[in-house]
Amino acid sequence: MTKQEIMQIIPHRDNMLLLDEAVAENGKAFGKLRITGDEWFLKGHFPDNPVVPGVILCEILAQSACVLLAGESENKTPYFSKLDNVKFRNPVKPNDIFETECEIINKKGAFYFCKGKGSVNGKVCVTAEFAFALVDA
């Protein structure tokens, strides 16, 4: 999926759409974001050694998982509701291509429970379990 196709599934826009491309296959979502070094979240984190903040990595994972909701998310907003067992293993820096792999492991009503990981060049940078609620917009 291109950014335009991703925007048909999730409501994120402008600086908060944190996926360049994504694909859903075999119940998993795979996403990519190229870190250019010009991102707003790198300007102060850290000026002489820019590193993508962990909370941004978690947001990228969540957006990636939402790609699995194609067809279910029209006129709905995914709200983060839980973040557990997050582990940051390696930094993500400018010129990296951050790749995600996420899956929905359970659903209960409007709540989706997921797990995911993000990597650069096959090296795991973050793993997490998380949930979100799909709420009427």
N, C-alpha and C positions, 0 to 999 in steps of 0.2 A: 504494500500500500504506500502511496505517496502521502505527503503532508495533507494535500487536499482531501484524499480519501479518509485519512485518519480523522480530519475535522468533521466528517459526516457521522462519526461514531462518538467522539468525545467533544465537549464544549470548549476546550482550552484553545486560546488564540495568542497571537503575538509572542511575547517573550515567555509565556507560560506553556506553550506547546513545545514539549521537550523530546520529540521524536522526529527524526528526519524521514524514517521509513519503518514499516512494520509488516509482518506477515503472521497469519494464524494458520497453523496446520497441526493435525493430529492432537487437538486439544491443548496446544501450547501456543503462546505468543512470543514472537521474536522481534525485537526492535533494535534500532541503531540511532545513535546521536553522535555526530562529529563535533568534537569540542574544538572550536576555532581559537579560543583565547580572548575573543571579544565579548563573551557573554556577560550580562549584567552581574551575575553572581560571582564572577571571578575578580571583579574590580577591587574588592577589599578583602578577598579571602585567598590568598595572602598576597599583597602587592609584589613582593620580590620572589615569591614561590607559589604561583597560583595553583590551587587545588579545588576541584569541584566539591562543594559542601555535601556532607552525608545526607542531609535532608533533601537535597536536590536529587541525589542518586535514588533515594526512596521514592520520590515523586516520579522519576523516570520509570522505575519498576511498575508503579501503580498505573501510569498511563499505558504502558505496554500491556499489562493484564487486561485493561479495558478494551483493547482491540478485540478480545474474545467475545465482546458483547454486541457485535454487529447484528443488527436486526432487533435487539432487545432494548437499546438505549435511546431510541428516538423520543424526544421531549423529556428526557430524564437527565439528571446530573449525578455523577458518581462522587460521593463524599467519602473521604478517608475516614474510617471509623476505628481502626486498630492497626498497631504496628508492634510486632513482637520479634524476639530473637534476632535482632539486627546485628550483623557482624561486618565491620569494615576491615578489609584485609590488605588492600593496596590502594594508593591514591589514583585518582583520575585527573589528568592534567591536559593543558592545551595540546592540540594535535593528536590526541587519542581518539579512537573510535570506540565509544562505549556501546557494548552489545548486551541485550537483555534476553533472558529466557524465563517466562512466567507461565503459571498455570493456575486455574481455579480448581481448588481441591474440594470445595464444598459450597453449597448454596442453601440458605435458609431464609425464605421470604425474599425480602429486598436485599439481603446481605450476601455478599460473595466473599469467600475466604480463599486466600491465594498464597502462593509461595513463589519466590523468584530469586534470580541471581543476575548480577551484572559483571561483565568481564571486559578486559582490554587485552587484545592479542592472546586470548585463551587463558589469561591469568585472572582468577576471580578477584573482584574488588569489593563486592558487597553481596550478602545473602540476607533474606528477610522473609518473614511471614507477615501477612497484612490482610486487612479486610476493608471493604467499602460497602456503602449502601447506595443503591440506585434509587434516587428520589425524584418524584415529579418536579419538573423545572418550574 
